[in-house]
Amino acid sequence: MNKRRHKRVRLHGHIAEIANGTFVYGGIIENISLEGLRLNNLPQEFSNREKTYYIVLSGTSPENHCKLTVRPCWDRASGSALAVDVGFNIVEAPLGWRDLVDRMIHKPTDGDTN
């Protein structure tokens, strides 16, 4: 049973740059929701739950760009020995974040007939 408070949507073609103040790393966004997102194959230094990070999302169009302040809430080993998949809680988001997530959740997929 899915116990999530907010619907989560997988993204295709969206990238993110995550920064910790001194280092910036580019990664692929696995999914987003109103309160969080998941990035895969990040260096382990981005999984410190005591730190706050900054993520800039970019996508297939300008309205899909967004800057978020996030904090890790979980991590797990990735396909690489030196990388982790990290789930982030969103600490601060711009006003347009809700609109972006709503657009993504309600965007028809290739298999939709409605």
Biopython code that builds the backbone (N, CA, C, O; Angstrom):
import numpy as np
from Bio.PDB.StructureBuilder import StructureBuilder

atoms = [
    (1, "MET", "N", (0.844, -1.177, 0.000)),
    (1, "MET", "CA", (0.000, 0.000, 0.000)),
    (1, "MET", "C", (0.894, 1.247, 0.000)),
    (1, "MET", "O", (1.890, 1.308, 0.721)),
    (2, "ASN", "N", (0.536, 2.203, -0.789)),
    (2, "ASN", "CA", (1.298, 3.440, -0.888)),
    (2, "ASN", "C", (0.846, 4.393, 0.219)),
    (2, "ASN", "O", (-0.313, 4.804, 0.263)),
    (3, "LYS", "N", (1.784, 4.743, 1.120)),
    (3, "LYS", "CA", (1.451, 5.603, 2.253)),
    (3, "LYS", "C", (1.907, 7.044, 2.039)),
    (3, "LYS", "O", (1.957, 7.817, 2.997)),
    (4, "ARG", "N", (2.231, 7.414, 0.831)),
    (4, "ARG", "CA", (2.703, 8.765, 0.548)),
    (4, "ARG", "C", (1.552, 9.766, 0.665)),
    (4, "ARG", "O", (0.411, 9.475, 0.306)),
    (5, "ARG", "N", (1.888, 10.955, 1.180)),
    (5, "ARG", "CA", (0.878, 12.005, 1.307)),
    (5, "ARG", "C", (0.600, 12.683, -0.021)),
    (5, "ARG", "O", (-0.504, 13.176, -0.249)),
    (6, "HIS", "N", (1.599, 12.711, -0.903)),
    (6, "HIS", "CA", (1.455, 13.394, -2.183)),
    (6, "HIS", "C", (1.826, 12.449, -3.320)),
    (6, "HIS", "O", (2.748, 11.641, -3.204)),
    (7, "LYS", "N", (1.100, 12.567, -4.402)),
    (7, "LYS", "CA", (1.373, 11.761, -5.578)),
    (7, "LYS", "C", (2.771, 12.074, -6.109)),
    (7, "LYS", "O", (3.208, 13.225, -6.089)),
    (8, "ARG", "N", (3.447, 11.067, -6.570)),
    (8, "ARG", "CA", (4.801, 11.175, -7.102)),
    (8, "ARG", "C", (4.742, 10.863, -8.595)),
    (8, "ARG", "O", (3.981, 9.999, -9.029)),
    (9, "VAL", "N", (5.552, 11.573, -9.372)),
    (9, "VAL", "CA", (5.561, 11.350, -10.814)),
    (9, "VAL", "C", (7.002, 11.145, -11.287)),
    (9, "VAL", "O", (7.913, 11.862, -10.871)),
    (10, "ARG", "N", (7.190, 10.164, -12.154)),
    (10, "ARG", "CA", (8.508, 9.928, -12.759)),
    (10, "ARG", "C", (8.732, 10.972, -13.842)),
    (10, "ARG", "O", (7.801, 11.369, -14.543)),
    (11, "LEU", "N", (9.971, 11.405, -13.969)),
    (11, "LEU", "CA", (10.310, 12.391, -14.984)),
    (11, "LEU", "C", (11.246, 11.789, -16.019)),
    (11, "LEU", "O", (12.065, 10.922, -15.715)),
    (12, "HIS", "N", (11.106, 12.260, -17.227)),
    (12, "HIS", "CA", (11.980, 11.829, -18.317)),
    (12, "HIS", "C", (12.592, 13.075, -18.945)),
    (12, "HIS", "O", (11.875, 13.997, -19.333)),
    (13, "GLY", "N", (13.903, 13.099, -19.042)),
    (13, "GLY", "CA", (14.567, 14.219, -19.693)),
    (13, "GLY", "C", (14.796, 15.424, -18.809)),
    (13, "GLY", "O", (15.126, 16.499, -19.310)),
    (14, "HIS", "N", (14.630, 15.273, -17.511)),
    (14, "HIS", "CA", (14.861, 16.383, -16.585)),
    (14, "HIS", "C", (16.173, 16.159, -15.847)),
    (14, "HIS", "O", (16.436, 15.073, -15.331)),
    (15, "ILE", "N", (16.972, 17.185, -15.807)),
    (15, "ILE", "CA", (18.239, 17.098, -15.104)),
    (15, "ILE", "C", (18.248, 18.093, -13.959)),
    (15, "ILE", "O", (17.442, 19.023, -13.919)),
    (16, "ALA", "N", (19.159, 17.889, -13.040)),
    (16, "ALA", "CA", (19.291, 18.793, -11.899)),
    (16, "ALA", "C", (20.761, 19.012, -11.612)),
    (16, "ALA", "O", (21.594, 18.131, -11.823)),
    (17, "GLU", "N", (21.057, 20.188, -11.133)),
    (17, "GLU", "CA", (22.377, 20.472, -10.602)),
    (17, "GLU", "C", (22.203, 20.655, -9.109)),
    (17, "GLU", "O", (21.379, 21.454, -8.665)),
    (18, "ILE", "N", (22.980, 19.911, -8.333)),
    (18, "ILE", "CA", (22.907, 19.992, -6.883)),
    (18, "ILE", "C", (24.209, 20.586, -6.371)),
    (18, "ILE", "O", (25.292, 20.228, -6.834)),
    (19, "ALA", "N", (24.094, 21.494, -5.412)),
    (19, "ALA", "CA", (25.270, 22.186, -4.888)),
    (19, "ALA", "C", (25.276, 22.148, -3.367)),
    (19, "ALA", "O", (24.231, 22.186, -2.717)),
    (20, "ASN", "N", (26.492, 22.071, -2.819)),
    (20, "ASN", "CA", (26.641, 22.094, -1.362)),
    (20, "ASN", "C", (27.417, 23.319, -0.892)),
    (20, "ASN", "O", (27.871, 23.364, 0.251)),
    (21, "GLY", "N", (27.569, 24.295, -1.752)),
    (21, "GLY", "CA", (28.295, 25.505, -1.410)),
    (21, "GLY", "C", (29.675, 25.573, -2.045)),
    (21, "GLY", "O", (30.181, 26.660, -2.325)),
    (22, "THR", "N", (30.283, 24.418, -2.272)),
    (22, "THR", "CA", (31.607, 24.399, -2.898)),
    (22, "THR", "C", (31.662, 23.485, -4.119)),
    (22, "THR", "O", (32.537, 23.647, -4.969)),
    (23, "PHE", "N", (30.756, 22.544, -4.216)),
    (23, "PHE", "CA", (30.786, 21.552, -5.278)),
    (23, "PHE", "C", (29.429, 21.494, -5.952)),
    (23, "PHE", "O", (28.400, 21.512, -5.276)),
    (24, "VAL", "N", (29.413, 21.426, -7.278)),
    (24, "VAL", "CA", (28.169, 21.292, -8.044)),
    (24, "VAL", "C", (28.253, 20.000, -8.833)),
    (24, "VAL", "O", (29.273, 19.704, -9.455)),
    (25, "TYR", "N", (27.177, 19.235, -8.806)),
    (25, "TYR", "CA", (27.137, 17.953, -9.498)),
    (25, "TYR", "C", (25.849, 17.868, -10.298)),
    (25, "TYR", "O", (24.788, 18.232, -9.791)),
    (26, "GLY", "N", (25.914, 17.398, -11.530)),
    (26, "GLY", "CA", (24.725, 17.226, -12.363)),
    (26, "GLY", "C", (24.190, 15.817, -12.248)),
    (26, "GLY", "O", (24.959, 14.856, -12.200)),
    (27, "GLY", "N", (22.876, 15.689, -12.202)),
    (27, "GLY", "CA", (22.271, 14.369, -12.097)),
    (27, "GLY", "C", (20.906, 14.296, -12.737)),
    (27, "GLY", "O", (20.326, 15.309, -13.128)),
    (28, "ILE", "N", (20.409, 13.087, -12.836)),
    (28, "ILE", "CA", (19.093, 12.816, -13.420)),
    (28, "ILE", "C", (18.056, 12.743, -12.300)),
    (28, "ILE", "O", (18.274, 12.094, -11.277)),
    (29, "ILE", "N", (16.937, 13.413, -12.507)),
    (29, "ILE", "CA", (15.839, 13.369, -11.541)),
    (29, "ILE", "C", (15.021, 12.116, -11.822)),
    (29, "ILE", "O", (14.549, 11.914, -12.941)),
    (30, "GLU", "N", (14.856, 11.286, -10.816)),
    (30, "GLU", "CA", (14.044, 10.070, -10.941)),
    (30, "GLU", "C", (12.557, 10.401, -10.836)),
    (30, "GLU", "O", (11.763, 9.982, -11.678)),
    (31, "ASN", "N", (12.178, 11.163, -9.788)),
    (31, "ASN", "CA", (10.776, 11.516, -9.613)),
    (31, "ASN", "C", (10.648, 12.741, -8.709)),
    (31, "ASN", "O", (11.593, 13.134, -8.024)),
    (32, "ILE", "N", (9.450, 13.332, -8.727)),
    (32, "ILE", "CA", (9.157, 14.505, -7.895)),
    (32, "ILE", "C", (7.772, 14.363, -7.276)),
    (32, "ILE", "O", (6.924, 13.611, -7.757)),
    (33, "SER", "N", (7.571, 15.108, -6.195)),
    (33, "SER", "CA", (6.251, 15.293, -5.598)),
    (33, "SER", "C", (6.224, 16.716, -5.043)),
    (33, "SER", "O", (7.205, 17.447, -5.176)),
    (34, "LEU", "N", (5.132, 17.109, -4.434)),
    (34, "LEU", "CA", (5.057, 18.452, -3.869)),
    (34, "LEU", "C", (6.085, 18.666, -2.762)),
    (34, "LEU", "O", (6.581, 19.778, -2.584)),
    (35, "GLU", "N", (6.406, 17.615, -2.019)),
    (35, "GLU", "CA", (7.280, 17.767, -0.861)),
    (35, "GLU", "C", (8.666, 17.169, -1.028)),
    (35, "GLU", "O", (9.486, 17.274, -0.115)),
    (36, "GLY", "N", (8.957, 16.541, -2.171)),
    (36, "GLY", "CA", (10.263, 15.911, -2.297)),
    (36, "GLY", "C", (10.618, 15.510, -3.708)),
    (36, "GLY", "O", (9.835, 15.668, -4.644)),
    (37, "LEU", "N", (11.836, 14.981, -3.834)),
    (37, "LEU", "CA", (12.295, 14.445, -5.103)),
    (37, "LEU", "C", (13.407, 13.440, -4.859)),
    (37, "LEU", "O", (13.985, 13.384, -3.773)),
    (38, "ARG", "N", (13.697, 12.652, -5.876)),
    (38, "ARG", "CA", (14.737, 11.638, -5.805)),
    (38, "ARG", "C", (15.736, 11.863, -6.934)),
    (38, "ARG", "O", (15.359, 12.040, -8.092)),
    (39, "LEU", "N", (17.025, 11.852, -6.570)),
    (39, "LEU", "CA", (18.108, 11.918, -7.547)),
    (39, "LEU", "C", (18.926, 10.639, -7.443)),
    (39, "LEU", "O", (19.157, 10.124, -6.349)),
    (40, "ASN", "N", (19.356, 10.138, -8.581)),
    (40, "ASN", "CA", (20.127, 8.899, -8.615)),
    (40, "ASN", "C", (21.596, 9.149, -8.924)),
    (40, "ASN", "O", (21.960, 10.144, -9.551)),
    (41, "ASN", "N", (22.423, 8.227, -8.470)),
    (41, "ASN", "CA", (23.865, 8.214, -8.750)),
    (41, "ASN", "C", (24.590, 9.477, -8.307)),
    (41, "ASN", "O", (25.388, 10.035, -9.060)),
    (42, "LEU", "N", (24.317, 9.924, -7.099)),
    (42, "LEU", "CA", (25.001, 11.091, -6.553)),
    (42, "LEU", "C", (26.231, 10.657, -5.756)),
    (42, "LEU", "O", (26.259, 9.548, -5.222)),
    (43, "PRO", "N", (27.237, 11.513, -5.670)),
    (43, "PRO", "CA", (28.358, 11.225, -4.770)),
    (43, "PRO", "C", (27.832, 11.134, -3.329)),
    (43, "PRO", "O", (26.884, 11.830, -2.967)),
    (44, "GLN", "N", (28.440, 10.294, -2.532)),
    (44, "GLN", "CA", (27.973, 10.079, -1.158)),
    (44, "GLN", "C", (27.937, 11.351, -0.325)),
    (44, "GLN", "O", (27.165, 11.425, 0.631)),
    (45, "GLU", "N", (28.738, 12.347, -0.650)),
    (45, "GLU", "CA", (28.761, 13.588, 0.127)),
    (45, "GLU", "C", (27.420, 14.326, 0.103)),
    (45, "GLU", "O", (27.191, 15.202, 0.937)),
    (46, "PHE", "N", (26.534, 13.990, -0.834)),
    (46, "PHE", "CA", (25.228, 14.645, -0.906)),
    (46, "PHE", "C", (24.152, 13.923, -0.092)),
    (46, "PHE", "O", (22.976, 14.273, -0.183)),
    (47, "SER", "N", (24.536, 12.926, 0.698)),
    (47, "SER", "CA", (23.546, 12.194, 1.494)),
    (47, "SER", "C", (23.598, 12.550, 2.973)),
    (47, "SER", "O", (22.929, 11.899, 3.775)),
    (48, "ASN", "N", (24.363, 13.552, 3.359)),
    (48, "ASN", "CA", (24.474, 13.978, 4.747)),
    (48, "ASN", "C", (23.173, 14.637, 5.192)),
    (48, "ASN", "O", (22.834, 15.726, 4.730)),
    (49, "ARG", "N", (22.449, 13.978, 6.088)),
    (49, "ARG", "CA", (21.123, 14.473, 6.508)),
    (49, "ARG", "C", (21.185, 15.727, 7.363)),
    (49, "ARG", "O", (20.156, 16.352, 7.623)),
    (50, "GLU", "N", (22.366, 16.097, 7.799)),
    (50, "GLU", "CA", (22.527, 17.294, 8.615)),
    (50, "GLU", "C", (22.694, 18.550, 7.765)),
    (50, "GLU", "O", (22.657, 19.660, 8.295)),
    (51, "LYS", "N", (22.876, 18.393, 6.466)),
    (51, "LYS", "CA", (23.166, 19.529, 5.600)),
    (51, "LYS", "C", (21.973, 19.888, 4.724)),
    (51, "LYS", "O", (21.091, 19.070, 4.463)),
    (52, "THR", "N", (21.978, 21.132, 4.283)),
    (52, "THR", "CA", (21.004, 21.625, 3.326)),
    (52, "THR", "C", (21.719, 21.825, 2.000)),
    (52, "THR", "O", (22.849, 22.313, 1.961)),
    (53, "TYR", "N", (21.055, 21.443, 0.913)),
    (53, "TYR", "CA", (21.636, 21.559, -0.423)),
    (53, "TYR", "C", (20.703, 22.387, -1.297)),
    (53, "TYR", "O", (19.545, 22.621, -0.950)),
    (54, "TYR", "N", (21.223, 22.820, -2.421)),
    (54, "TYR", "CA", (20.458, 23.606, -3.380)),
    (54, "TYR", "C", (20.408, 22.855, -4.691)),
    (54, "TYR", "O", (21.432, 22.396, -5.197)),
    (55, "ILE", "N", (19.214, 22.732, -5.237)),
    (55, "ILE", "CA", (19.018, 22.011, -6.490)),
    (55, "ILE", "C", (18.382, 22.959, -7.499)),
    (55, "ILE", "O", (17.413, 23.654, -7.194)),
    (56, "VAL", "N", (18.938, 22.976, -8.693)),
    (56, "VAL", "CA", (18.352, 23.712, -9.801)),
    (56, "VAL", "C", (17.888, 22.674, -10.814)),
    (56, "VAL", "O", (18.694, 21.913, -11.351)),
    (57, "LEU", "N", (16.580, 22.648, -11.072)),
    (57, "LEU", "CA", (16.000, 21.721, -12.030)),
    (57, "LEU", "C", (15.911, 22.399, -13.376)),
    (57, "LEU", "O", (15.611, 23.589, -13.471)),
    (58, "SER", "N", (16.172, 21.634, -14.407)),
    (58, "SER", "CA", (15.919, 22.122, -15.759)),
    (58, "SER", "C", (15.271, 20.989, -16.524)),
    (58, "SER", "O", (15.457, 19.815, -16.204)),
    (59, "GLY", "N", (14.520, 21.351, -17.523)),
    (59, "GLY", "CA", (13.794, 20.339, -18.268)),
    (59, "GLY", "C", (13.704, 20.680, -19.724)),
    (59, "GLY", "O", (14.553, 21.375, -20.282)),
    (60, "THR", "N", (12.664, 20.181, -20.321)),
    (60, "THR", "CA", (12.502, 20.319, -21.756)),
    (60, "THR", "C", (11.989, 21.691, -22.180)),
    (60, "THR", "O", (11.996, 22.007, -23.370)),
    (61, "SER", "N", (11.544, 22.515, -21.225)),
    (61, "SER", "CA", (11.066, 23.857, -21.560)),
    (61, "SER", "C", (11.381, 24.818, -20.404)),
    (61, "SER", "O", (11.568, 24.374, -19.271)),
    (62, "PRO", "N", (11.441, 26.114, -20.675)),
    (62, "PRO", "CA", (11.800, 27.091, -19.637)),
    (62, "PRO", "C", (10.877, 27.079, -18.423)),
    (62, "PRO", "O", (11.338, 27.345, -17.313)),
    (63, "GLU", "N", (9.594, 26.782, -18.594)),
    (63, "GLU", "CA", (8.693, 26.779, -17.443)),
    (63, "GLU", "C", (8.947, 25.607, -16.502)),
    (63, "GLU", "O", (8.359, 25.542, -15.422)),
    (64, "ASN", "N", (9.823, 24.676, -16.904)),
    (64, "ASN", "CA", (10.169, 23.542, -16.056)),
    (64, "ASN", "C", (11.450, 23.778, -15.260)),
    (64, "ASN", "O", (11.997, 22.836, -14.685)),
    (65, "HIS", "N", (11.935, 25.010, -15.217)),
    (65, "HIS", "CA", (13.131, 25.346, -14.454)),
    (65, "HIS", "C", (12.721, 25.820, -13.065)),
    (65, "HIS", "O", (11.737, 26.543, -12.910)),
    (66, "CYS", "N", (13.490, 25.402, -12.053)),
    (66, "CYS", "CA", (13.111, 25.724, -10.692)),
    (66, "CYS", "C", (14.322, 25.576, -9.776)),
    (66, "CYS", "O", (15.160, 24.702, -10.000)),
    (67, "LYS", "N", (14.427, 26.423, -8.738)),
    (67, "LYS", "CA", (15.490, 26.310, -7.743)),
    (67, "LYS", "C", (14.870, 25.932, -6.414)),
    (67, "LYS", "O", (13.928, 26.576, -5.953)),
    (68, "LEU", "N", (15.404, 24.874, -5.790)),
    (68, "LEU", "CA", (14.876, 24.355, -4.537)),
    (68, "LEU", "C", (15.958, 24.299, -3.467)),
    (68, "LEU", "O", (17.136, 24.112, -3.774)),
    (69, "THR", "N", (15.555, 24.462, -2.214)),
    (69, "THR", "CA", (16.416, 24.183, -1.074)),
    (69, "THR", "C", (15.929, 22.847, -0.514)),
    (69, "THR", "O", (14.741, 22.692, -0.229)),
    (70, "VAL", "N", (16.840, 21.880, -0.355)),
    (70, "VAL", "CA", (16.450, 20.524, 0.026)),
    (70, "VAL", "C", (17.327, 19.985, 1.152)),
    (70, "VAL", "O", (18.409, 20.503, 1.428)),
    (71, "ARG", "N", (16.824, 18.925, 1.794)),
    (71, "ARG", "CA", (17.584, 18.202, 2.810)),
    (71, "ARG", "C", (17.357, 16.700, 2.573)),
    (71, "ARG", "O", (16.216, 16.272, 2.395)),
    (72, "PRO", "N", (18.432, 15.899, 2.570)),
    (72, "PRO", "CA", (18.276, 14.450, 2.372)),
    (72, "PRO", "C", (17.432, 13.824, 3.481)),
    (72, "PRO", "O", (17.547, 14.202, 4.647)),
    (73, "CYS", "N", (16.584, 12.868, 3.109)),
    (73, "CYS", "CA", (15.792, 12.148, 4.108)),
    (73, "CYS", "C", (16.076, 10.651, 4.072)),
    (73, "CYS", "O", (15.780, 9.948, 5.039)),
    (74, "TRP", "N", (16.635, 10.156, 2.992)),
    (74, "TRP", "CA", (17.063, 8.761, 2.909)),
    (74, "TRP", "C", (18.104, 8.624, 1.809)),
    (74, "TRP", "O", (18.201, 9.468, 0.919)),
    (75, "ASP", "N", (18.876, 7.555, 1.884)),
    (75, "ASP", "CA", (19.807, 7.217, 0.806)),
    (75, "ASP", "C", (19.980, 5.713, 0.770)),
    (75, "ASP", "O", (19.774, 5.020, 1.767)),
    (76, "ARG", "N", (20.364, 5.220, -0.403)),
    (76, "ARG", "CA", (20.650, 3.789, -0.555)),
    (76, "ARG", "C", (21.708, 3.624, -1.627)),
    (76, "ARG", "O", (21.901, 4.489, -2.481)),
    (77, "ALA", "N", (22.379, 2.502, -1.561)),
    (77, "ALA", "CA", (23.446, 2.228, -2.517)),
    (77, "ALA", "C", (22.904, 2.278, -3.934)),
    (77, "ALA", "O", (21.787, 1.837, -4.203)),
    (78, "SER", "N", (23.709, 2.818, -4.833)),
    (78, "SER", "CA", (23.350, 2.916, -6.242)),
    (78, "SER", "C", (24.069, 1.803, -6.995)),
    (78, "SER", "O", (24.650, 0.907, -6.382)),
    (79, "GLY", "N", (24.031, 1.862, -8.304)),
    (79, "GLY", "CA", (24.713, 0.869, -9.124)),
    (79, "GLY", "C", (26.216, 0.943, -9.020)),
    (79, "GLY", "O", (26.905, -0.036, -9.306)),
    (80, "SER", "N", (26.734, 2.078, -8.617)),
    (80, "SER", "CA", (28.169, 2.283, -8.488)),
    (80, "SER", "C", (28.557, 2.228, -7.012)),
    (80, "SER", "O", (27.797, 2.661, -6.147)),
    (81, "ALA", "N", (29.732, 1.699, -6.736)),
    (81, "ALA", "CA", (30.193, 1.586, -5.351)),
    (81, "ALA", "C", (30.393, 2.953, -4.696)),
    (81, "ALA", "O", (30.317, 3.065, -3.472)),
    (82, "LEU", "N", (30.643, 3.980, -5.484)),
    (82, "LEU", "CA", (30.907, 5.309, -4.937)),
    (82, "LEU", "C", (29.708, 6.238, -5.004)),
    (82, "LEU", "O", (29.825, 7.418, -4.676)),
    (83, "ALA", "N", (28.563, 5.731, -5.421)),
    (83, "ALA", "CA", (27.389, 6.590, -5.614)),
    (83, "ALA", "C", (26.211, 6.086, -4.785)),
    (83, "ALA", "O", (26.153, 4.922, -4.391)),
    (84, "VAL", "N", (25.274, 7.004, -4.533)),
    (84, "VAL", "CA", (24.049, 6.680, -3.807)),
    (84, "VAL", "C", (22.849, 7.306, -4.512)),
    (84, "VAL", "O", (22.979, 8.311, -5.211)),
    (85, "ASP", "N", (21.687, 6.701, -4.318)),
    (85, "ASP", "CA", (20.422, 7.311, -4.702)),
    (85, "ASP", "C", (19.921, 8.028, -3.451)),
    (85, "ASP", "O", (19.978, 7.471, -2.355)),
    (86, "VAL", "N", (19.432, 9.260, -3.604)),
    (86, "VAL", "CA", (19.064, 10.058, -2.441)),
    (86, "VAL", "C", (17.660, 10.622, -2.610)),
    (86, "VAL", "O", (17.313, 11.157, -3.663)),
    (87, "GLY", "N", (16.865, 10.493, -1.565)),
    (87, "GLY", "CA", (15.560, 11.136, -1.496)),
    (87, "GLY", "C", (15.692, 12.421, -0.704)),
    (87, "GLY", "O", (16.322, 12.437, 0.353)),
    (88, "PHE", "N", (15.108, 13.491, -1.200)),
    (88, "PHE", "CA", (15.214, 14.794, -0.559)),
    (88, "PHE", "C", (13.845, 15.320, -0.168)),
    (88, "PHE", "O", (12.880, 15.185, -0.921)),
    (89, "ASN", "N", (13.765, 15.921, 1.015)),
    (89, "ASN", "CA", (12.605, 16.721, 1.397)),
    (89, "ASN", "C", (12.868, 18.144, 0.933)),
    (89, "ASN", "O", (13.990, 18.641, 1.034)),
    (90, "ILE", "N", (11.840, 18.792, 0.429)),
    (90, "ILE", "CA", (11.979, 20.172, -0.005)),
    (90, "ILE", "C", (11.764, 21.086, 1.200)),
    (90, "ILE", "O", (10.712, 21.056, 1.838)),
    (91, "VAL", "N", (12.769, 21.890, 1.496)),
    (91, "VAL", "CA", (12.725, 22.827, 2.608)),
    (91, "VAL", "C", (12.128, 24.153, 2.155)),
    (91, "VAL", "O", (11.341, 24.774, 2.870)),
    (92, "GLU", "N", (12.517, 24.576, 0.951)),
    (92, "GLU", "CA", (12.009, 25.834, 0.404)),
    (92, "GLU", "C", (11.889, 25.710, -1.108)),
    (92, "GLU", "O", (12.797, 25.219, -1.779)),
    (93, "ALA", "N", (10.761, 26.159, -1.629)),
    (93, "ALA", "CA", (10.509, 26.103, -3.072)),
    (93, "ALA", "C", (9.853, 27.409, -3.515)),
    (93, "ALA", "O", (9.168, 28.057, -2.724)),
    (94, "PRO", "N", (10.058, 27.798, -4.770)),
    (94, "PRO", "CA", (9.397, 28.999, -5.272)),
    (94, "PRO", "C", (7.897, 28.770, -5.454)),
    (94, "PRO", "O", (7.422, 27.635, -5.440)),
    (95, "LEU", "N", (7.174, 29.852, -5.624)),
    (95, "LEU", "CA", (5.725, 29.760, -5.793)),
    (95, "LEU", "C", (5.330, 28.865, -6.964)),
    (95, "LEU", "O", (4.295, 28.203, -6.903)),
    (96, "GLY", "N", (6.126, 28.831, -8.019)),
    (96, "GLY", "CA", (5.785, 28.044, -9.196)),
    (96, "GLY", "C", (5.986, 26.550, -9.055)),
    (96, "GLY", "O", (5.646, 25.803, -9.973)),
    (97, "TRP", "N", (6.537, 26.080, -7.916)),
    (97, "TRP", "CA", (6.796, 24.646, -7.748)),
    (97, "TRP", "C", (5.508, 23.836, -7.800)),
    (97, "TRP", "O", (5.451, 22.811, -8.479)),
    (98, "ARG", "N", (4.484, 24.277, -7.099)),
    (98, "ARG", "CA", (3.212, 23.541, -7.098)),
    (98, "ARG", "C", (2.649, 23.436, -8.517)),
    (98, "ARG", "O", (2.168, 22.375, -8.915)),
    (99, "ASP", "N", (2.705, 24.526, -9.278)),
    (99, "ASP", "CA", (2.220, 24.496, -10.660)),
    (99, "ASP", "C", (3.027, 23.519, -11.504)),
    (99, "ASP", "O", (2.462, 22.776, -12.307)),
    (100, "LEU", "N", (4.346, 23.517, -11.326)),
    (100, "LEU", "CA", (5.203, 22.598, -12.081)),
    (100, "LEU", "C", (4.848, 21.151, -11.769)),
    (100, "LEU", "O", (4.699, 20.340, -12.683)),
    (101, "VAL", "N", (4.714, 20.821, -10.501)),
    (101, "VAL", "CA", (4.375, 19.444, -10.109)),
    (101, "VAL", "C", (2.994, 19.076, -10.629)),
    (101, "VAL", "O", (2.808, 17.977, -11.152)),
    (102, "ASP", "N", (2.027, 19.970, -10.497)),
    (102, "ASP", "CA", (0.676, 19.694, -11.010)),
    (102, "ASP", "C", (0.696, 19.429, -12.512)),
    (102, "ASP", "O", (0.032, 18.508, -12.987)),
    (103, "ARG", "N", (1.457, 20.232, -13.268)),
    (103, "ARG", "CA", (1.564, 20.005, -14.716)),
    (103, "ARG", "C", (2.153, 18.635, -15.017)),
    (103, "ARG", "O", (1.678, 17.935, -15.911)),
    (104, "MET", "N", (3.181, 18.252, -14.277)),
    (104, "MET", "CA", (3.833, 16.969, -14.513)),
    (104, "MET", "C", (2.932, 15.793, -14.154)),
    (104, "MET", "O", (2.905, 14.783, -14.857)),
    (105, "ILE", "N", (2.201, 15.932, -13.059)),
    (105, "ILE", "CA", (1.307, 14.850, -12.626)),
    (105, "ILE", "C", (0.170, 14.653, -13.617)),
    (105, "ILE", "O", (-0.238, 13.521, -13.878)),
    (106, "HIS", "N", (-0.341, 15.741, -14.167)),
    (106, "HIS", "CA", (-1.487, 15.652, -15.076)),
    (106, "HIS", "C", (-1.096, 15.614, -16.543)),
    (106, "HIS", "O", (-1.962, 15.649, -17.417)),
    (107, "LYS", "N", (0.192, 15.544, -16.820)),
    (107, "LYS", "CA", (0.654, 15.476, -18.207)),
    (107, "LYS", "C", (0.351, 14.085, -18.764)),
    (107, "LYS", "O", (0.704, 13.083, -18.143)),
    (108, "PRO", "N", (-0.294, 14.013, -19.919)),
    (108, "PRO", "CA", (-0.587, 12.697, -20.498)),
    (108, "PRO", "C", (0.701, 11.980, -20.914)),
    (108, "PRO", "O", (1.644, 12.597, -21.410)),
    (109, "THR", "N", (0.714, 10.675, -20.700)),
    (109, "THR", "CA", (1.852, 9.870, -21.141)),
    (109, "THR", "C", (1.569, 9.318, -22.522)),
    (109, "THR", "O", (0.454, 9.437, -23.030)),
    (110, "ASP", "N", (2.576, 8.716, -23.129)),
    (110, "ASP", "CA", (2.418, 8.188, -24.488)),
    (110, "ASP", "C", (1.308, 7.169, -24.597)),
    (110, "ASP", "O", (0.684, 7.042, -25.651)),
    (111, "GLY", "N", (1.046, 6.427, -23.506)),
    (111, "GLY", "CA", (0.033, 5.386, -23.561)),
    (111, "GLY", "C", (-1.361, 5.858, -23.224)),
    (111, "GLY", "O", (-2.311, 5.085, -23.350)),
    (112, "ASP", "N", (-1.524, 7.116, -22.793)),
    (112, "ASP", "CA", (-2.839, 7.634, -22.423)),
    (112, "ASP", "C", (-3.718, 7.825, -23.658)),
    (112, "ASP", "O", (-3.251, 8.281, -24.702)),
    (113, "THR", "N", (-4.986, 7.472, -23.523)),
    (113, "THR", "CA", (-5.934, 7.658, -24.617)),
    (113, "THR", "C", (-6.947, 8.732, -24.295)),
    (113, "THR", "O", (-7.783, 9.063, -25.136)),
    (114, "ASN", "N", (-6.893, 9.294, -23.071)),
    (114, "ASN", "CA", (-7.848, 10.339, -22.675)),
    (114, "ASN", "C", (-7.421, 11.685, -23.129)),
    (114, "ASN", "O", (-8.114, 12.670, -22.877)),
]
sb = StructureBuilder()
sb.init_structure("model")
sb.init_model(0)
sb.init_chain("A")
sb.init_seg("    ")
for serial, (resi, resn, name, xyz) in enumerate(atoms, 1):
    if name == "N":
        sb.init_residue(resn, " ", resi, " ")
    sb.init_atom(name, np.array(xyz, "f"), 0.0, 1.0, " ", f" {name:<3s}", serial, name[0])
structure = sb.get_structure()
